[in-house]
Amino acid sequence: MSTDIVITGLGATTPVGGDVDSTWAALLEGRSGVRTIEADWAERFDLPVRIAAPLAVEPTEVLPRVQARRMDRCEQIAIIVARQAWADAGFEMPTDEAHTVDPDRLGVAIGTGVGGPVTLLNQDDILETSGLRKVSPLTVPMLMPNGPAAHVGIDLKARAGVHSPASACASGAEGLAAGWRMIASGEADVVVAGGAEACIHQITVAGFAQSRTLSTRNDEPARASRPFDVDRDGFVLGEGAGALVLERGDHARARGARIYGRLAGVGITSDAYHITGNHPEGIGQINAISKALRTGELSTSDIGHLNAHATSTVVGDVGEAAAVRKAIGDHVVVTAPKGSLGHLVGGAGAVESIVTVLSLYNGVIPATSNLEQLDPKVELDVVAGEPRKVDLRAAVNDSFGFGGHNVALSFTTV
């Protein structure tokens, strides 16, 4: 019998809301967080892509100014969502004298795809224009990919281990898998897990644009991200973070915690095929989903819902749909939050896991925004138009990243 690992706290900041409630409401309403890039660099470099999905609430409006200045934007939002999730779980912030969770039994696992490249590039500009004396002494702690996880670990005084998976767009989901493993192995009773990313910058937009993976629907930002739609033309780069409090079931029940559901199982595989493309037969994706079911002691018939990675790329969406059909079947009801959120990269798997948990908890699946005509190659039941009320027992969230990283997570009700 697998370890009972439950979810007791949720935290998020996204392009459509500064917390979980506002994000969930926006998804149910079908609102989009995609808008025209206001920074002058989009025009100055004549970029073919002028749209992105920035945060709805600036982190500097949430954190004290002095604290925010000492962190990269990615680190700021990791702290924000971790504190939200911690409070939602009913825990008080620790002090040197008092802890609501034994520090030696508390872990952190926050993934990120790229960490702090904005800090790196900005500080390099300062070095070249103003000289060494103007470079921040905090440059390295602000740019290092483990920074988001490290800051959360220090903030919560977690001593059971702090992990920072960096598996591109699967990083947030792998953060949750790492947290699940910490509890399942007996290393921790509570883990704050998730992912964060904040890399909307001229170099990332230019790089993705050059690889022709971004949507160029500049005249219709809100309609640009179109998972599974026949007219999709690429993803929209977004920023955001999500954190979940994972807790050993008996530990949560002993303190009378509200439980949203269970993280039942995890599946991690690698394609060993191509640095940016998925295996053409979807072998890694299929095996990751199958592992998530097997470790969660679930059968394909148990799974009523799948929250898809579905980035809105021409090839990726079709390949994922085929993998889902082979791994689970065509009975599963699917949604793709990136239609509203854009692609949050390292934060995507965590935020979309929160959406999956809330779909189970509330019995409703948000519609896939901008899905007007389902691609005939996507032979799945994808929710479009209006949210769908459902009676669910179990669901899967999948995430895939450059390098051939595949992560699937299975969730159940309690």
Steps between C-alpha positions, in 0.01 A plus 500: 500500500645836399553782748196726535621842381240773510478864390414749773607837359504680165671818382525664157578821317427496127420720201130493595518538878722570797378200699325168462142628532539772238684267263236228533217751447670637188545152355133417557406828330735433210700821545842537339817638653669556164564857395726721294856534631536857625879497540679707238728213401226322304490788252866598529620158382215466251397168651239302307329413830350792695281308746553319830316405820651700789388476862165656588643629829854634525699322772634835620142585599495198731849480650670772705715716274828423676441125485391509134814687395719219630335236281452422133141519379487118486605481865246766598206307361622172651495664845155646435334173400674298771371739766151483349502120505646490851226725633232311306617180670435663836862541606651802674825642366788359705720707728828420671301400807188337356426253217165355400686228309817332623774660281680167469181348354425787261627505142483724194506408129457797266595453136588759237587475135765772479516679836619859491610591145346846529734577790795359306433713194416815693813478713712439192357819351591686819855362493551607140347847536582601859788278608573247773405716798137519389451123467286358781684274747181288496529427129588132534239415769243679284581318176565145624225252407477365854424851629117465509515174697777628727312817591185302581699255710657783700169682536325191640807369685483166321785264588389164359639598159454768236485383140493700177421291190593667172329301225380780272120513468461192721682660796192595704352153466833344589507719811177331609641158414808574711278603791293183463815290511631677811185412690466149352859418602443622856733800472230759576148539634427824311646634174428830328531412133445664163668720244567860398609687188536865400697528178309731268801679358627608161744209474250227588233643272756543220634147548158337496396719207804389302406137563148582374326357803318818612164623375520811281135591541605847618177671399287268716695431822209348692436252218862407435541196724279231347573149631364224277336752265547446127626859461764492774836645399720471808510566873498828693780555751363564849625533856365368827540265792309240695560321829320213671540382857542123489450324829499148636135408534502403867697815584238718328204324656649512847500879488154522338625647172278561201601255228453588133594157372786255466811504287466130436786421265779639284663397176828636365664389175737638237480472122875478428408619154536875424589817691176681407271246336297223661540140391281459189328195644445663840673214681625714789169678546304175498735337751490803732120491512500123551747535788284769663207261493702202620661681795159645585343151491253617236365346181426683177128469571547695825625808312215729401700813426835605357647849529712520187839661449368615158712804426320596177778391267409333172689174558503476880125505560432219252783286637377542856142414403618177339703412809205562731276276289756219519576544871146556633243480221257730324250504787700757697374861511779746418571868557802722427548808724766654276221643288450752780836499677748472216800278569645555848802280422642382837186617678258326262495153654438636849225746406329246277518243780311748718237527225480121487456477878229766497319326215483186714414690818224712343370253243543735206752516214582843351461529125799530268506865394504579128415146398259583217566208264664187636783371285363175348831332590423560869268208564408590857207653688639849564284739703423815301260792526376455857635324811373147541358363823630153567507232766865405523701259712842538340685718251842539340710806428785461253797725424771470237820699455785566259761229537236228496383538860161339568315528831149378577319532832187315607258657746195362676225622726502394865 
